[in-house]
C-alpha cells in the first residue's frame, strides 16, 4: 500500500488519482505523521460496499437463527409466493 502526506495530496492530487485509477492500490493519507484517511478508486470502493452489504445480510441471518426466528420450507414458500404475485 502506498502512503502519501496530506500536503503531497494537495500538491499532486491529479497525479495521485491517475495512479490510483491505473493500479487500483489504496493510498494511505497521513497528517502530522498519523494515518488520516484511505484513498481508494471508485471500483474498489463499490466492491467493498457490496461485500459489506452481503456480510451484513449474513450477520442478520445468523442472528435470526440464533434468536429462533426461522421458518420451515413450506412457510417460506408461502411467504415467497405472496411476494411474487
MARKE-180523 format. One record per residue (C-alpha): residue number from 0; residue in one letter; y negated, x negated, z negated. Coordinates in steps of 0.25 Angstrom, whole numbers, plus 5000, padded with zeros to 4 digits. Layout:
BEGIN
(NUM a (Y X Z))
...
//
This chain:
BEGIN
(0 x (5000 5000 5000))
(1 x (4986 4995 5004))
(2 x (4975 4994 4993))
(3 x (4960 4995 4996))
(4 x (4948 4994 4988))
(5 x (4939 5007 4988))
(6 x (4928 4998 4993))
(7 x (4937 4994 5005))
(8 x (4940 5008 5008))
(9 x (4925 5011 5008))
(10 x (4922 5000 5018))
(11 x (4935 5001 5027))
(12 x (4939 5015 5026))
(13 x (4941 5017 5041))
(14 x (4950 5004 5041))
(15 x (4958 5009 5029))
(16 x (4960 5023 5035))
(17 x (4964 5017 5048))
(18 x (4974 5008 5042))
(19 x (4979 5019 5033))
(20 x (4981 5028 5045))
(21 x (4989 5017 5052))
(22 x (4998 5013 5041))
(23 x (4999 5025 5032))
(24 x (4999 5015 5020))
(25 x (4991 5021 5008))
(26 x (4979 5013 5003))
(27 x (4977 5012 4988))
(28 x (4962 5012 4986))
(29 x (4957 5005 4973))
(30 x (4944 5006 4966))
(31 x (4940 4996 4955))
(32 x (4953 4989 4956))
(33 x (4961 5002 4953))
(34 x (4968 5012 4962))
(35 x (4959 5023 4966))
(36 x (4966 5031 4978))
(37 x (4976 5030 4989))
(38 x (4972 5032 5003))
(39 x (4983 5038 5012))
(40 x (4983 5043 5026))
(41 x (4984 5058 5029))
(42 x (4998 5058 5034))
(43 x (5003 5051 5021))
(44 x (4995 5060 5012))
(45 x (5000 5073 5019))
(46 x (5015 5067 5018))
(47 x (5012 5065 5003))
(48 x (5006 5079 5001))
(49 x (5018 5085 5008))
(50 x (5028 5077 5000))
(51 x (5021 5081 4987))
(52 x (5021 5095 4990))
(53 x (5036 5094 4993))
(54 x (5039 5087 4980))
(55 x (5030 5097 4972))
(56 x (5039 5108 4978))
(57 x (5052 5101 4974))
(58 x (5046 5100 4960))
(59 x (5043 5114 4959))
(60 x (5057 5118 4964))
(61 x (5063 5109 4953))
(62 x (5054 5115 4942))
(63 x (5058 5129 4947))
(64 x (5073 5125 4946))
(65 x (5071 5119 4932))
(66 x (5063 5131 4928))
(67 x (5075 5140 4933))
(68 x (5066 5147 4943))
(69 x (5077 5147 4954))
(70 x (5083 5158 4963))
(71 x (5097 5159 4969))
(72 x (5099 5158 4984))
(73 x (5099 5173 4986))
(74 x (5086 5175 4978))
(75 x (5080 5164 4987))
(76 x (5084 5171 5000))
(77 x (5078 5184 4995))
(78 x (5065 5177 4992))
(79 x (5064 5169 5004))
(80 x (5067 5182 5013))
(81 x (5055 5189 5007))
(82 x (5046 5177 5011))
(83 x (5052 5177 5025))
(84 x (5050 5192 5028))
//
